[in-house]
Amino acid sequence: MNNCRIGVLTGGGDCAGLNPALKWVTKAALDSRFQATRTVTCGVVGIRDGWKGLIEVEPGTPEEANWLQPLDESVVRTWDRFGGTNLGTSRTNPFDPKKDRSKKVMENIEKLGIDVLIVIGGDDTLGVAHRLAQMGVKVVGVPKTIDNDLSATDYSLGFETAVDVITEEIDRLRTTAGSHKRIFVVETMGRYTGWLSLAGGESSGAYIIIVPECPFSIAKINSLLLDGKKRGLRYEIVVVAEGAKPEGGQEIVQRGGTDAFGHKALGGVGQFLADQIAEGTGLDTRSVTLSHLQRGGAPCAYDRRMGRYFGIAAVDMVVRGEFGRMVSYRNGRITSVDLKEAIGKQHRVDIENDYDVERYNGKRTILGYR
Ligand code: F6P
């Protein structure tokens, strides 16, 4: 029987669903009933702060413990109830062109005796995992991102909890919006894709939903709002994704520069829209940016279950020796895909099929009947 030391890390933006995945990686790996039938005996160690942990750790020194957390069933017993990631995360890129530290990562994996890495992350983190796999590291990926825009899986951890947050916050805004007869513009996350604003807007019954895939016309938004007023609507909710841009314009950037993976920090389109609406319609308008609230809080039931299934599937892949691949949810089933297919391509809202351009909202026919 071979021993297999699994290292597990979470990278990129945190979200709900990471802790359930960590719990079930650990439980599945250490499951005593399976130990009898498997050809490998697993142990699990958590690596703190994503790729940063594998760069900073100094194996064999007392500081090693700052970056590693041995995981067993008693440690992870309650983790699925909690949001964020108990291992910590970072947006560190070992292949950062300004300072490539991938060699250090490779050396540390070797020195720590890590046989397999389970990497829980979005496009950037999984992109690093893919490059390490090409360099010979045994890697299994698990998808997470509240943007839900990875192209090789129908679900990424964190999305449904974030949609719940948007829905709850909009419910809350409705009472104050109604009391004051105001327009509220709610800005959601969603850098390049509009899945969060679309699902959040649909779940909460928003009057207008704006997605990055369909550049918006201010004149049209204002005319829809005035039309609603004419029909007697007391207040209206407009949901806009942070990556949305006006026709012929650019997305709105919160601050200059880019992160280690080259992404701009977006934010501000909600306030921009609110100003344009107030100016163009004379209606009393406010904006609310939900920002990191969407990533916080306890995982919803769906993220607990999906974290569980994804974590277990990742260990199944380790046991079967399926490396260089990512757990994927496709057509209602958990499966796996090559990491190469999982990165670099975004799954975007299909404006023709998923969106109503006339109403700036979700579809009003599902089966295509008019
Ligand atoms: O991870 C994706 C995301 O949630 C985006 O929707 C958002 O633009 C970004 O993270 C914000 O990241 P940060 O945590 O660096 O502010």
Residues whose N, C-alpha, C, O or C-beta is under 5 A from the ligand:
A	BS01	F6P	G13 D147 M189 G190 R191
